Amino acid sequence: MGYCKKRPNKDGNPRYTAVYIDNDGLERSAGTFATFKEATQKWKDAEAKVNTGRGAHLIRGRVLFQTYAEETWLPNLAVEVKTRENYTYNLYAHLMAFFGHRRMLDIYTSDIREWLTGLKNAGVTAATRKRLKQLLSSILSTAVDDEVITGNPCLLVKTDTVPVKPLTIVTPTQFDQFHTTLPDDMSRLLVETAIETGMRWGELTELRVQDWDSDRKAFTVARAVVQVNPEFHPEGGRFFVKDYPKDGEYRIIRVADHLAAKIDAHIATHNLKKNDLLFWYSPAAKKTRRGSTQPEGKPHGRTAPNERGRTYAHGTMSAYTAGRCRCTHCRSAMVAYRSKRRAEGKDNPRMGRRWDTDGHIPNQWFREQIIRPALAKAGIPIDLRMHLLRHAHASWLLNGGADLMVVKERLGHASIMTTERYLHTIDNADETALAALDKVRQRQAVESKSTALSPRTIPSQHQPLSNEELLAQMATLQAELTRRLNAGPTS
């Protein structure tokens, strides 16, 4: 049973400490108060919480947020390697500075709103703020489960609405222009496989010969690779191979005959073995910079006067530095000068970036060295990323009349609701809807007896459908309407 402990303050006036007994039979303080009555009520309240199993937070909740996150939450976090890396980065980049010094039981909804406002004022996007709040909520929810705090204050805080931007869809014409400007056969085959299968980058770059069935002309998506900081890799590497794709479901993706033939030829040409990567990191040889090709002694004229009114002969160091000329001749003179100094060991130029890889293709390298130069050469006004090819694959399938459930399985989506977002990319969706409405209003016959839907296709009123089944039926009808309107009027 608890009690009050009388003690004088610095002025000699009495103060009363409320002492209660915790679950382990140990005495704990519930605070010190000015009156005996107030202290008595506090130790009684504390013991009441202990008796109902809610008193542990009075002690555990005093732990600092940083201590709890580092010593309890992070070490016991059951997530994938890449997710752990992202959580750790965001924790130290955005949460620790604000919450790290606070006790867990002292984090209130007002603190969280203040933190979110600070992020907004710093230019952090609504989508990122939402993710960061979810991270904080995950930590606090775990603390509730651990009886460190009694409730999660994040649940009472709302974030700004995240605007949903329309998907950027690459057209077939744009893809063909881009595809022809890729530098080599393997990059062209990799990109073509991406657009033909809709695979994620991690699934695509982990494809091995054993995943290709030449007879069925199909890939088995059984693994995925992620690029991580070596600090988070179990063996200190850069690429971590997961023995399952996203959402943990294997899937089989068939490809067209023309692509199957190219894949077979690629395997044969490079004599690839069963466990070899189908696409691998293959950096191009670095080009050697050359100096001026102009004959020595041939004059190139003089520069325009600088701020002092002086001119300099083109193709000289003086023209490049004092004259600030950047013509071909002056730039070549600077290149030759620097090359000479490097050859004499007088300069230590910065080394080019070294990509640490086990054969897997680094995403950033492929983007910078393959994708961007090809886009610039093709003149396509789209910042094309490999994931956009996955979007294009889904959109093209739906535009061609493919069933929504087929697209879902091909992309490996866990829910059809994810696949549904591609419906708005159908080119003639509005025209299809207007034509259907016009036909209904004019009471025209939409289907003939020969093409009427069978009873098994039309759901019975006595057989309620799930959301996914209903969406699948809607997608089937949408695809059929699209096909018929594209076919034009029948005679």
RODO-2510 file (C-alpha; in nm, 4 decimals, decimal comma):
residues 491
     n   res          X          Y          Z
     1     m     0,0000     0,0000     0,0000
     2     g     0,1248     0,3484    -0,0838
     3     y     0,1876     0,6371     0,1501
     4     c     0,3023     0,9998     0,1669
     5     k     0,6579     1,0917     0,2625
     6     k     0,6958     1,4333     0,4248
     7     r     1,0046     1,6359     0,3392
     8     p     1,0901     2,0059     0,3774
     9     n     1,1789     2,2290     0,0848
    10     k     1,4651     2,4821     0,0845
    11     d     1,2482     2,7316     0,2720
    12     g     1,1619     2,4782     0,5403
    13     n     0,8024     2,4381     0,4280
    14     p     0,6665     2,0821     0,4126
    15     r     0,6309     1,8945     0,0798
    16     y     0,4786     1,5488     0,0333
    17     t     0,6069     1,2761    -0,2005
    18     a     0,3465     1,0272    -0,3219
    19     v     0,4942     0,6776    -0,2946
    20     y     0,3262     0,3739    -0,4523
    21     i     0,4175     0,0060    -0,4918
    22     d     0,4774    -0,1199    -0,8474
    23     n     0,4177    -0,4672    -0,9960
    24     d     0,7555    -0,5866    -0,8687
    25     g     0,6824    -0,4787    -0,5102
    26     l     0,9225    -0,1857    -0,5297
    27     e     0,8514     0,1635    -0,4059
    28     r     0,8105     0,4247    -0,6770
    29     s     0,7512     0,7984    -0,6674
    30     a     0,4404     0,9436    -0,8294
    31     g     0,5674     1,2985    -0,7754
    32     t     0,6064     1,5546    -0,4959
    33     f     0,3216     1,7908    -0,4070
    34     a     0,2436     2,0863    -0,1817
    35     t    -0,0350     1,9218     0,0173
    36     f    -0,0808     1,5885     0,1886
    37     k    -0,4231     1,5476     0,0301
    38     e    -0,2935     1,5910    -0,3253
    39     a    -0,0042     1,3486    -0,2697
    40     t    -0,2399     1,0900    -0,1206
    41     q    -0,4650     1,1067    -0,4238
    42     k    -0,1665     1,0672    -0,6590
    43     w    -0,0314     0,7502    -0,4981
    44     k    -0,3799     0,6028    -0,4925
    45     d    -0,4225     0,6820    -0,8652
    46     a    -0,0836     0,5275    -0,9404
    47     e    -0,1615     0,2069    -0,7526
    48     a    -0,5004     0,1854    -0,9242
    49     k    -0,3226     0,1884    -1,2600
    50     v    -0,0798    -0,0755    -1,1393
    51     n    -0,3682    -0,2971    -1,0297
    52     t    -0,5297    -0,2676    -1,3743
    53     g    -0,2015    -0,3426    -1,5524
    54     r    -0,1468     0,0138    -1,6754
    55     g     0,1076     0,1396    -1,4309
    56     a     0,4332     0,0329    -1,5975
    57     h     0,4389     0,3379    -1,8233
    58     l     0,4903     0,5640    -1,5217
    59     i     0,8440     0,4255    -1,5002
    60     r     0,9175     0,3053    -1,8523
    61     g     0,7776     0,6198    -2,0095
    62     r     1,0600     0,8245    -1,8614
    63     v     1,3018     0,6785    -2,1143
    64     l     1,4185     0,9229    -2,3804
    65     f     1,2860     0,8850    -2,7327
    66     q     1,6402     0,8426    -2,8673
    67     t     1,7213     0,5718    -2,6136
    68     y     1,4029     0,3790    -2,6855
    69     a     1,4418     0,4084    -3,0640
    70     e     1,8082     0,3032    -3,0643
    71     e     1,8049     0,0348    -2,7963
    72     t     1,4582    -0,1168    -2,8286
    73     w     1,2776    -0,0271    -3,1496
    74     l     1,5532    -0,0486    -3,4128
    75     p     1,7251    -0,3693    -3,2900
    76     n     1,3949    -0,5588    -3,2822
    77     l     1,2514    -0,4204    -3,6052
    78     a     1,1346    -0,7080    -3,8271
    79     v     1,1567    -0,5535    -4,1746
    80     e     1,3508    -0,6085    -4,4954
    81     v     1,7056    -0,4823    -4,5394
    82     k     1,6192    -0,1873    -4,7636
    83     t     1,3295    -0,0846    -4,5406
    84     r     1,5585    -0,0864    -4,2367
    85     e     1,8053     0,1345    -4,4235
    86     n     1,5328     0,3844    -4,5178
    87     y     1,3857     0,3883    -4,1664
    88     t     1,7268     0,4455    -4,0103
    89     y     1,8097     0,7308    -4,2457
    90     n     1,4764     0,9082    -4,1895
    91     l     1,4940     0,8517    -3,8144
    92     y     1,8230     1,0390    -3,7823
    93     a     1,7577     1,2905    -4,0599
    94     h     1,4111     1,4049    -3,9530
    95     l     1,3046     1,2711    -3,6104
    96     m     1,5970     1,2641    -3,3692
    97     a     1,6676     1,6375    -3,3658
    98     f     1,3120     1,7165    -3,2540
    99     f     1,2110     1,4162    -3,0421
   100     g     1,5411     1,2587    -2,9359
   101     h     1,5819     1,4535    -2,6094
   102     r     1,2169     1,4158    -2,5032
   103     r     1,0864     1,1523    -2,2650
   104     m     0,8439     0,9112    -2,4287
   105     l     0,5610     1,0064    -2,1929
   106     d     0,6193     1,3758    -2,2698
   107     i     0,5446     1,3508    -2,6427
   108     y     0,2048     1,5052    -2,7070
   109     t    -0,0104     1,5727    -3,0111
   110     s     0,0847     1,9408    -2,9961
   111     d     0,4524     1,8430    -3,0273
   112     i     0,3807     1,6328    -3,3335
   113     r     0,1845     1,9138    -3,4996
   114     e     0,4701     2,1543    -3,4280
   115     w     0,7178     1,9082    -3,5800
   116     l     0,5077     1,8626    -3,8941
   117     t     0,4712     2,2386    -3,9333
   118     g     0,8474     2,2766    -3,9110
   119     l     0,8957     2,0161    -4,1828
   120     k     0,6439     2,1942    -4,4030
   121     n     0,8157     2,5294    -4,3560
   122     a     1,1465     2,3636    -4,4449
   123     g     1,0039     2,2610    -4,7820
   124     v     0,9414     1,8928    -4,7105
   125     t     0,6657     1,7661    -4,9408
   126     a     0,3273     1,6468    -4,8173
   127     a     0,4041     1,2909    -4,9291
   128     t     0,7316     1,2849    -4,7356
   129     r     0,5700     1,4381    -4,4264
   130     k     0,3067     1,1658    -4,4362
   131     r     0,5730     0,8929    -4,4539
   132     l     0,7689     1,0487    -4,1675
   133     k     0,4574     1,0693    -3,9513
   134     q     0,3912     0,7017    -4,0275
   135     l     0,7453     0,6212    -3,9128
   136     l     0,6943     0,8127    -3,5878
   137     s     0,3581     0,6431    -3,5399
   138     s     0,5218     0,3026    -3,5849
   139     i     0,7702     0,3794    -3,3075
   140     l     0,5017     0,5083    -3,0714
   141     s     0,2674     0,2165    -3,1455
   142     t     0,5450    -0,0250    -3,0564
   143     a     0,5997     0,1728    -2,7365
   144     v     0,2315     0,1245    -2,6523
   145     d     0,2687    -0,2507    -2,7041
   146     d     0,5774    -0,2456    -2,4821
   147     e     0,3793    -0,0612    -2,2107
   148     v     0,6144     0,2345    -2,2314
   149     i     0,3283     0,4769    -2,3008
   150     t    -0,0473     0,4345    -2,2719
   151     g    -0,1472     0,5720    -2,6112
   152     n    -0,0149     0,6795    -2,9497
   153     p    -0,0570     1,0578    -2,9926
   154     c     0,0066     1,0279    -3,3678
   155     l    -0,3399     0,8785    -3,4094
   156     l    -0,4918     1,2152    -3,3194
   157     v    -0,2859     1,4154    -3,5708
   158     k    -0,3872     1,4605    -3,9324
   159     t    -0,1506     1,5398    -4,2167
   160     d    -0,2128     1,7465    -4,5281
   161     t    -0,3763     1,5762    -4,8230
   162     v    -0,1223     1,4295    -5,0627
   163     p    -0,2167     1,5231    -5,4200
   164     v    -0,2345     1,2271    -5,6555
   165     k    -0,0472     1,3159    -5,9708
   166     p    -0,1504     1,1560    -6,3006
   167     l     0,0873     0,8884    -6,4219
   168     t     0,3257     0,9802    -6,7011
   169     i     0,2798     0,7223    -6,9756
   170     v     0,5382     0,6741    -7,2492
   171     t     0,3779     0,6339    -7,5904
   172     p     0,4856     0,3531    -7,8266
   173     t     0,6341     0,6122    -8,0637
   174     q     0,8397     0,7733    -7,7873
   175     f     0,9593     0,4337    -7,6688
   176     d     1,0728     0,3331    -8,0184
   177     q     1,2646     0,6612    -8,0572
   178     f     1,4322     0,6093    -7,7218
   179     h     1,5003     0,2386    -7,7750
   180     t     1,6906     0,2917    -8,1005
   181     t     1,9316     0,5375    -7,9350
   182     l     2,0475     0,2975    -7,6623
   183     p     2,4212     0,2271    -7,6943
   184     d     2,4443    -0,1531    -7,7140
   185     d     2,2521    -0,4755    -7,7690
   186     m     2,2280    -0,5692    -7,4007
   187     s     2,0851    -0,2355    -7,2889
   188     r     1,8336    -0,2500    -7,5735
   189     l     1,7304    -0,6039    -7,4761
   190     l     1,7032    -0,5092    -7,1083
   191     v     1,4796    -0,2099    -7,1831
   192     e     1,2679    -0,4101    -7,4269
   193     t     1,2228    -0,6838    -7,1659
   194     a     1,1156    -0,4184    -6,9158
   195     i     0,8443    -0,2768    -7,1426
   196     e     0,7269    -0,6231    -7,2534
   197     t     0,7025    -0,7736    -6,9027
   198     g     0,6374    -0,4804    -6,6671
   199     m     0,8891    -0,6174    -6,4155
   200     r     1,0274    -0,4047    -6,1358
   201     w     1,3931    -0,3018    -6,1651
   202     g     1,4997    -0,5331    -5,8827
   203     e     1,3230    -0,8279    -6,0464
   204     l     1,4577    -0,7472    -6,3919
   205     t     1,8230    -0,7148    -6,2902
   206     e     1,8126    -1,0369    -6,0849
   207     l     1,6864    -1,2470    -6,3772
   208     r     1,9096    -1,5465    -6,4420
   209     v     1,9198    -1,8010    -6,7204
   210     q     1,7458    -2,0539    -6,4961
   211     d     1,4435    -1,8209    -6,4796
   212     w     1,3900    -1,8370    -6,8568
   213     d     1,1789    -2,1156    -7,0102
   214     s     1,2546    -2,1125    -7,3809
   215     d     0,9866    -2,3692    -7,4652
   216     r     0,7085    -2,1788    -7,2904
   217     k     0,8596    -1,8409    -7,3817
   218     a     0,8118    -1,7265    -7,0249
   219     f     1,0026    -1,5866    -6,7278
   220     t     0,9557    -1,7025    -6,3705
   221     v     0,9890    -1,4064    -6,1346
   222     a     1,1266    -1,5737    -5,8234
   223     r     1,3718    -1,3249    -5,6698
   224     a     1,4574    -0,9563    -5,6501
   225     v     1,7733    -0,7613    -5,5752
   226     v     1,8027    -0,4353    -5,3826
   227     q     2,0994    -0,2012    -5,3627
   228     v     2,1831    -0,1119    -5,0028
   229     n     2,4456     0,0592    -4,7937
   230     p     2,7048    -0,2049    -4,6911
   231     e     2,6350    -0,1142    -4,3271
   232     f     2,2923    -0,2774    -4,3590
   233     h     2,3961    -0,5774    -4,5701
   234     p     2,4381    -0,8995    -4,3665
   235     e     2,7706    -0,9647    -4,5402
   236     g     2,8770    -0,6054    -4,6040
   237     g     2,7951    -0,6120    -4,9749
   238     r     2,6200    -0,3627    -5,1983
   239     f     2,3511    -0,5845    -5,3500
   240     f     2,1166    -0,7967    -5,1412
   241     v     1,9230    -1,0717    -5,3197
   242     k     1,5846    -1,1605    -5,1739
   243     d     1,4656    -1,5158    -5,2338
   244     y     1,1215    -1,3889    -5,3258
   245     p     0,9784    -1,0984    -5,5272
   246     k     0,7756    -0,8175    -5,3753
   247     d     0,4674    -0,9395    -5,1848
   248     g     0,6279    -1,2859    -5,1716
   249     e     0,4436    -1,4371    -5,4691
   250     y     0,6188    -1,6014    -5,7624
   251     r     0,4670    -1,5288    -6,1012
   252     i     0,5132    -1,6437    -6,4586
   253     i     0,5239    -1,3871    -6,7390
   254     r     0,5014    -1,4922    -7,1019
   255     v     0,6593    -1,2798    -7,3742
   256     a     0,6070    -1,2326    -7,7457
   257     d     0,7808    -1,4549    -8,0004
   258     h     1,0111    -1,1801    -8,1268
   259     l     1,1401    -1,1048    -7,7753
   260     a     1,1784    -1,4756    -7,6941
   261     a     1,4002    -1,5170    -8,0005
   262     k     1,6209    -1,2255    -7,8908
   263     i     1,6577    -1,3696    -7,5399
   264     d     1,7552    -1,7114    -7,6760
   265     a     2,0107    -1,5480    -7,9061
   266     h     2,1479    -1,3363    -7,6185
   267     i     2,2015    -1,6456    -7,4016
   268     a     2,3677    -1,8353    -7,6865
   269     t     2,5902    -1,5455    -7,7963
   270     h     2,7335    -1,4917    -7,4486
   271     n     2,7373    -1,8647    -7,3625
   272     l     2,5505    -1,7961    -7,0399
   273     k     2,5212    -2,0713    -6,7809
   274     k     2,2208    -2,1635    -6,5690
   275     n     2,3057    -1,9393    -6,2735
   276     d     2,4445    -1,6454    -6,4744
   277     l     2,2726    -1,3086    -6,4673
   278     l     2,0790    -1,2380    -6,7852
   279     f     2,1813    -0,8695    -6,7694
   280     w     2,5001    -0,7573    -6,5981
   281     y     2,7066    -0,4491    -6,5230
   282     s     2,9225    -0,3716    -6,8245
   283     p     3,0796    -0,0244    -6,8103
   284     a     3,1963     0,1234    -7,1378
   285     a     3,5639     0,2000    -7,1842
   286     k     3,6448     0,5514    -7,0685
   287     k     3,7144     0,7897    -7,3526
   288     t     4,0513     0,9632    -7,3607
   289     r     4,0295     1,3369    -7,3909
   290     r     4,2398     1,4805    -7,6663
   291     g     4,3880     1,8224    -7,7174
   292     s     4,3600     2,0491    -8,0185
   293     t     4,3687     1,8861    -8,3612
   294     q     4,4607     2,2128    -8,5299
   295     p     4,8082     2,2253    -8,6920
   296     e     5,0608     2,3977    -8,4689
   297     g     5,1533     2,7456    -8,5762
   298     k     4,8310     2,8084    -8,7660
   299     p     4,6705     3,1279    -8,6289
   300     h     4,3112     3,1137    -8,5058
   301     g     4,2567     3,4842    -8,4620
   302     r     4,2236     3,6792    -8,1393
   303     t     3,9669     3,6979    -7,8628
   304     a     3,7288     3,9840    -7,7991
   305     p     3,8678     4,2518    -7,5639
   306     n     3,8299     4,1707    -7,1942
   307     e     3,7411     4,4242    -6,9212
   308     r     4,0910     4,5736    -6,9548
   309     g     4,0638     4,6016    -7,3292
   310     r     4,3208     4,3294    -7,3953
   311     t     4,2935     4,0570    -7,6590
   312     y     4,4658     3,7178    -7,6763
   313     a     4,5449     3,4661    -7,9456
   314     h     4,2940     3,1804    -7,9641
   315     g     4,4336     2,8415    -7,8692
   316     t     4,6455     2,9730    -7,5815
   317     m     4,6243     2,9462    -7,2050
   318     s     4,6101     3,3246    -7,1779
   319     a     4,2995     3,3328    -7,3955
   320     y     4,1323     3,0693    -7,1757
   321     t     4,2202     3,2302    -6,8406
   322     a     4,2608     3,6071    -6,8854
   323     g     4,0472     3,6260    -7,1988
   324     r     3,7855     3,3863    -7,0575
   325     c     3,7331     3,2339    -7,4003
   326     r     3,5709     2,8924    -7,4199
   327     c     3,5995     2,8234    -7,7905
   328     t     3,7210     2,4837    -7,9135
   329     h     4,0805     2,6028    -7,9598
   330     c     4,1093     2,7600    -7,6152
   331     r     3,9448     2,4663    -7,4423
   332     s     4,1820     2,2306    -7,6232
   333     a     4,4758     2,4367    -7,5024
   334     m     4,3567     2,3972    -7,1424
   335     v     4,3063     2,0220    -7,1908
   336     a     4,6586     1,9853    -7,3279
   337     y     4,8015     2,1894    -7,0396
   338     r     4,6269     1,9818    -6,7758
   339     s     4,7192     1,6551    -6,9462
   340     k     5,0838     1,7571    -6,9438
   341     r     5,0773     1,8446    -6,5744
   342     r     4,9110     1,5130    -6,4893
   343     a     5,1694     1,3247    -6,6933
   344     e     5,4426     1,5018    -6,4966
   345     g     5,2738     1,4102    -6,1668
   346     k     5,2034     1,7714    -6,0730
   347     d     4,8257     1,7310    -6,0465
   348     n     4,6109     1,4678    -5,8783
   349     p     4,2794     1,4736    -6,0645
   350     r     3,9685     1,3409    -5,8980
   351     m     3,9184     0,9765    -5,9818
   352     g     3,6009     0,8717    -6,1587
   353     r     3,3344     0,7067    -5,9487
   354     r     3,3963     0,3395    -5,8863
   355     w     3,0802     0,1324    -5,8800
   356     d     3,1061    -0,1446    -5,6232
   357     t     2,9048    -0,4291    -5,7729
   358     d     2,8958    -0,8070    -5,7797
   359     g     2,7720    -0,8053    -6,1381
   360     h     2,4291    -0,6561    -6,0744
   361     i     2,3577    -0,3321    -6,2575
   362     p     2,3584    -0,0224    -6,0315
   363     n     2,0376     0,1693    -6,0874
   364     q     2,2015     0,5115    -6,0772
   365     w     2,4788     0,4072    -6,3170
   366     f     2,2255     0,2752    -6,5687
   367     r     2,0239     0,5948    -6,5393
   368     e     2,3207     0,8309    -6,5768
   369     q     2,5293     0,6406    -6,8304
   370     i     2,2633     0,4679    -7,0411
   371     i     1,9170     0,6234    -7,0025
   372     r     1,9942     0,9955    -6,9958
   373     p     2,2347     1,0014    -7,2926
   374     a     1,9823     0,8004    -7,4964
   375     l     1,7000     1,0393    -7,4036
   376     a     1,9112     1,3399    -7,4996
   377     k     1,9987     1,1810    -7,8314
   378     a     1,6354     1,0889    -7,9007
   379     g     1,5101     1,4336    -7,8012
   380     i     1,2223     1,2959    -7,5915
   381     p     1,0775     1,5536    -7,3447
   382     i     1,0255     1,2962    -7,0659
   383     d     1,2499     1,2253    -6,7695
   384     l     1,2147     0,8551    -6,8326
   385     r     1,2901     0,6270    -6,5409
   386     m     1,2820     0,2503    -6,5632
   387     h     0,9713     0,2376    -6,3436
   388     l     0,7868     0,4434    -6,6070
   389     l     0,8236     0,1461    -6,8412
   390     r     0,6274    -0,0590    -6,5879
   391     h     0,3521     0,2043    -6,5951
   392     a     0,3577     0,2026    -6,9746
   393     h     0,3298    -0,1768    -6,9825
   394     a     0,0115    -0,1697    -6,7722
   395     s    -0,1397     0,1196    -6,9656
   396     w    -0,0687    -0,0375    -7,3046
   397     l    -0,2268    -0,3654    -7,1948
   398     l    -0,5465    -0,1944    -7,0807
   399     n    -0,5597     0,0170    -7,3957
   400     g    -0,5367    -0,3035    -7,5951
   401     g    -0,8389    -0,4473    -7,4147
   402     a    -0,6630    -0,6736    -7,1624
   403     d    -0,8598    -0,7830    -6,8558
   404     l    -0,7814    -0,5925    -6,5370
   405     m    -0,7213    -0,9151    -6,3427
   406     v    -0,4716    -1,0305    -6,6056
   407     v    -0,2813    -0,7022    -6,5720
   408     k    -0,2873    -0,7371    -6,1917
   409     e    -0,1327    -1,0844    -6,2024
   410     r     0,1238    -0,9810    -6,4633
   411     l     0,2425    -0,6848    -6,2575
   412     g     0,2408    -0,8795    -5,9312
   413     h     0,0099    -0,6421    -5,7442
   414     a    -0,1200    -0,7671    -5,4100
   415     s    -0,4502    -0,5830    -5,4556
   416     i    -0,6530    -0,5036    -5,7641
   417     m    -0,7057    -0,1556    -5,6196
   418     t    -0,3425    -0,0821    -5,7080
   419     t    -0,3959    -0,1932    -6,0671
   420     e    -0,7157     0,0089    -6,0933
   421     r    -0,5213     0,3367    -6,1025
   422     y    -0,4109     0,2528    -6,4566
   423     l    -0,7703     0,2622    -6,5828
   424     h    -0,7569     0,6410    -6,6188
   425     t    -0,4713     0,6050    -6,8680
   426     i    -0,6962     0,4419    -7,1295
   427     d    -0,6868     0,6843    -7,4217
   428     n    -1,0534     0,6674    -7,5183
   429     a    -1,2019     0,6065    -7,1737
   430     d    -1,4134     0,9229    -7,1871
   431     e    -1,5327     0,8468    -7,5396
   432     t    -1,6251     0,4949    -7,4307
   433     a    -1,8288     0,6244    -7,1378
   434     l    -2,0091     0,8844    -7,3509
   435     a    -2,0878     0,6328    -7,6215
   436     a    -2,2245     0,3870    -7,3660
   437     l    -2,4414     0,6576    -7,2122
   438     d    -2,5700     0,7601    -7,5541
   439     k    -2,6633     0,4030    -7,6379
   440     v    -2,8546     0,3607    -7,3129
   441     r    -3,0440     0,6863    -7,3521
   442     q    -3,1435     0,6008    -7,7052
   443     r    -3,2307     0,2485    -7,5914
   444     q    -3,0228     0,0914    -7,8620
   445     a    -2,9276    -0,2708    -7,8487
   446     v    -2,5718    -0,2963    -7,7263
   447     e    -2,5196    -0,6672    -7,7728
   448     s    -2,6515    -0,9230    -8,0155
   449     k    -2,7668    -1,2671    -7,9077
   450     s    -2,4498    -1,4273    -8,0395
   451     t    -2,2289    -1,2155    -7,8154
   452     a    -2,4596    -1,1824    -7,5151
   453     l    -2,2981    -1,2366    -7,1802
   454     s    -2,3540    -1,5850    -7,0453
   455     p    -2,5422    -1,6297    -6,7158
   456     r    -2,2215    -1,7176    -6,5378
   457     t    -2,0733    -1,3791    -6,6320
   458     i    -2,3639    -1,1780    -6,4903
   459     p    -2,3685    -1,1922    -6,1126
   460     s    -2,6890    -1,2992    -5,9451
   461     q    -2,8526    -1,0601    -5,7064
   462     h    -2,8502    -1,3439    -5,4559
   463     q    -2,4721    -1,3885    -5,4848
   464     p    -2,3015    -1,0755    -5,3466
   465     l    -1,9569    -1,0078    -5,4927
   466     s    -1,6435    -0,8960    -5,3156
   467     n    -1,4880    -0,5629    -5,4117
   468     e    -1,2202    -0,7329    -5,6211
   469     e    -1,4745    -0,9511    -5,8035
   470     l    -1,6908    -0,6479    -5,8762
   471     l    -1,3935    -0,4508    -6,0093
   472     a    -1,2951    -0,7460    -6,2265
   473     q    -1,6472    -0,7587    -6,3768
   474     m    -1,6369    -0,3843    -6,4410
   475     a    -1,2957    -0,4158    -6,6067
   476     t    -1,4251    -0,6948    -6,8328
   477     l    -1,7188    -0,4822    -6,9463
   478     q    -1,4903    -0,1805    -6,9938
   479     a    -1,2493    -0,3806    -7,2098
   480     e    -1,5369    -0,5196    -7,4206
   481     l    -1,6835    -0,1729    -7,4775
   482     t    -1,3397    -0,0405    -7,5732
   483     r    -1,2873    -0,3247    -7,8205
   484     r    -1,6240    -0,2719    -7,9870
   485     l    -1,5896     0,1030    -8,0184
   486     n    -1,2405     0,0667    -8,1618
   487     a    -1,3758    -0,1833    -8,4137
   488     g    -1,6228     0,0778    -8,5420
   489     p    -1,9886     0,0319    -8,6422
   490     t    -2,0895    -0,3107    -8,7673
   491     s    -2,2840    -0,3552    -9,0849
***
